[in-house]
Amino acid sequence: MESSKLFAWREYRLCEWEEQQEAPIPCGCTWLSSWACTTSFAGTGKGRWLATLGISMSSSRAVTRASGTCWPGSWTCGEQGAQQLRKQTSDRLETVLLDVTKTESIAAATQWVKERVGDRGLWGLVNNAGTFHPLCITEWLKTETWIHTLKVNLIGVTEVTLSMLPLVKKAQGRIVNVSSILGRVAFFGAVYSSSKHGVEAFSDVLRCELQHFGVKVSIVEPGYFRTGMTDVQKSSEAMKQVWKEVPAHIKDTYGQKFFDAYHDVMKQGLSSCSTNLNLVTDCMEHALTSVHPRTRYSAGWDAQFFFIPLSYLPTSLADYILTRSWPKPVQAV
């Protein structure tokens, strides 16, 4: 019995060690990553290139540490954000402006990458470009909000990936799509959660389809982290603005007291967001450099020890746990 336990332990440690080993990098490959702030590109001393879309400062540093050269693309921060990235990260980082909601911008960025990597291909593509709509009840949101969020969070991810895919296949590289724990467990933020469920499905199908080409696809599912999208003051103001514009007949079914209480619950949740973004960027780095990258990475203690276990509970029980602190509308039955 003890010998079988020892064998199982050794086998587990061996698998864990293999996961941590850095992948052999083909000479002359490149990385590309797409993030919410800027898209950057980086090349490594090993000839590997990475592109990141919608990249943040911490993400850029992690990517350049892993790859050597990084190309981030920006759809919100513009040239100012690109300059800030260049100042605070490695000199091996190059930037290109990219609007993930515009086909012509994606095509131009793809050509820009192609000119730099040539026949070597693109080793890594990280899709992290994202936006979050105001934290409020689904029927309070306008259709325009749905369209914009889905264009950035889902359509943009798919279009960028498919545009860059020939370059990634040539390098037999990696695709890392940043989803969210709300892509696993959805209980608020209907538009955002819908877009992240879409990213999960897209990534799962892509992983199955590309396995015979040597391309590996990973999903990163962060929990609650302090970023520009979860800024407490901005989110509070956005919620109040949305509430002002809600039609009177819908407002009457909820009541002002409901909004005030709901606003406080959401504000309290945002205040508890983690500030340790390394938990997310470490997942990206592992997905890009490990011999055996995982299909899914849960980033953050809340994701690993609360939301993931919660996802296996009966739905009715999970719903109760997630919404027990919510207020009741004035016209609740």
URHUPE-V409568 format. One record per residue. RES is the residue in three letters. SS is DSSP state (hx for helix, st for strand, lp for the rest). Layout:
res={RES & RES}
ss={SS & SS}
This chain:
res={MET & GLU & SER & SER & LYS & LEU & PHE & ALA & TRP & ARG & GLU & TYR & ARG & LEU & CYS & GLU & TRP & GLU & GLU & GLN & GLN & GLU & ALA & PRO & ILE & PRO & CYS & GLY & CYS & THR & TRP & LEU & SER & SER & TRP & ALA & CYS & THR & THR & SER & PHE & ALA & GLY & THR & GLY & LYS & GLY & ARG & TRP & LEU & ALA & THR & LEU & GLY & ILE & SER & MET & SER & SER & SER & ARG & ALA & VAL & THR & ARG & ALA & SER & GLY & THR & CYS & TRP & PRO & GLY & SER & TRP & THR & CYS & GLY & GLU & GLN & GLY & ALA & GLN & GLN & LEU & ARG & LYS & GLN & THR & SER & ASP & ARG & LEU & GLU & THR & VAL & LEU & LEU & ASP & VAL & THR & LYS & THR & GLU & SER & ILE & ALA & ALA & ALA & THR & GLN & TRP & VAL & LYS & GLU & ARG & VAL & GLY & ASP & ARG & GLY & LEU & TRP & GLY & LEU & VAL & ASN & ASN & ALA & GLY & THR & PHE & HIS & PRO & LEU & CYS & ILE & THR & GLU & TRP & LEU & LYS & THR & GLU & THR & TRP & ILE & HIS & THR & LEU & LYS & VAL & ASN & LEU & ILE & GLY & VAL & THR & GLU & VAL & THR & LEU & SER & MET & LEU & PRO & LEU & VAL & LYS & LYS & ALA & GLN & GLY & ARG & ILE & VAL & ASN & VAL & SER & SER & ILE & LEU & GLY & ARG & VAL & ALA & PHE & PHE & GLY & ALA & VAL & TYR & SER & SER & SER & LYS & HIS & GLY & VAL & GLU & ALA & PHE & SER & ASP & VAL & LEU & ARG & CYS & GLU & LEU & GLN & HIS & PHE & GLY & VAL & LYS & VAL & SER & ILE & VAL & GLU & PRO & GLY & TYR & PHE & ARG & THR & GLY & MET & THR & ASP & VAL & GLN & LYS & SER & SER & GLU & ALA & MET & LYS & GLN & VAL & TRP & LYS & GLU & VAL & PRO & ALA & HIS & ILE & LYS & ASP & THR & TYR & GLY & GLN & LYS & PHE & PHE & ASP & ALA & TYR & HIS & ASP & VAL & MET & LYS & GLN & GLY & LEU & SER & SER & CYS & SER & THR & ASN & LEU & ASN & LEU & VAL & THR & ASP & CYS & MET & GLU & HIS & ALA & LEU & THR & SER & VAL & HIS & PRO & ARG & THR & ARG & TYR & SER & ALA & GLY & TRP & ASP & ALA & GLN & PHE & PHE & PHE & ILE & PRO & LEU & SER & TYR & LEU & PRO & THR & SER & LEU & ALA & ASP & TYR & ILE & LEU & THR & ARG & SER & TRP & PRO & LYS & PRO & VAL & GLN & ALA & VAL}
ss={lp & hx & hx & hx & hx & hx & hx & hx & hx & hx & hx & hx & hx & hx & hx & hx & hx & hx & hx & hx & lp & st & lp & lp & lp & lp & lp & lp & lp & st & st & st & st & st & st & lp & lp & st & st & st & st & st & st & lp & lp & lp & lp & lp & st & st & st & st & st & st & st & lp & hx & hx & hx & hx & hx & hx & hx & hx & hx & hx & hx & lp & st & st & st & st & st & st & lp & lp & lp & hx & hx & hx & hx & hx & hx & hx & hx & hx & hx & hx & lp & lp & lp & lp & st & st & st & st & st & lp & lp & lp & lp & lp & hx & hx & hx & hx & hx & hx & hx & hx & hx & hx & hx & hx & hx & hx & hx & hx & hx & hx & lp & st & st & st & st & st & st & st & lp & lp & lp & lp & lp & lp & lp & lp & lp & hx & hx & hx & lp & lp & hx & hx & hx & hx & hx & hx & hx & hx & hx & hx & hx & hx & hx & hx & hx & hx & hx & hx & hx & hx & hx & hx & hx & hx & hx & hx & hx & hx & hx & lp & lp & st & st & st & st & st & lp & lp & hx & hx & hx & lp & lp & lp & lp & lp & lp & hx & hx & hx & hx & hx & hx & hx & hx & hx & hx & hx & hx & hx & hx & hx & hx & hx & hx & hx & hx & hx & hx & hx & hx & lp & lp & st & st & st & st & st & st & st & lp & lp & st & lp & lp & hx & hx & hx & lp & hx & hx & hx & hx & hx & hx & hx & hx & hx & hx & hx & hx & hx & hx & lp & lp & hx & hx & hx & hx & hx & hx & hx & lp & hx & hx & hx & hx & hx & hx & hx & hx & hx & hx & hx & hx & hx & hx & hx & hx & lp & lp & st & lp & lp & lp & hx & hx & hx & hx & hx & hx & hx & hx & hx & hx & hx & hx & st & lp & lp & lp & lp & lp & st & st & st & st & lp & hx & hx & hx & hx & hx & hx & hx & hx & hx & hx & lp & lp & lp & lp & hx & hx & hx & hx & hx & hx & hx & hx & hx & lp & lp & lp & lp & lp & lp & lp & lp & lp & lp}
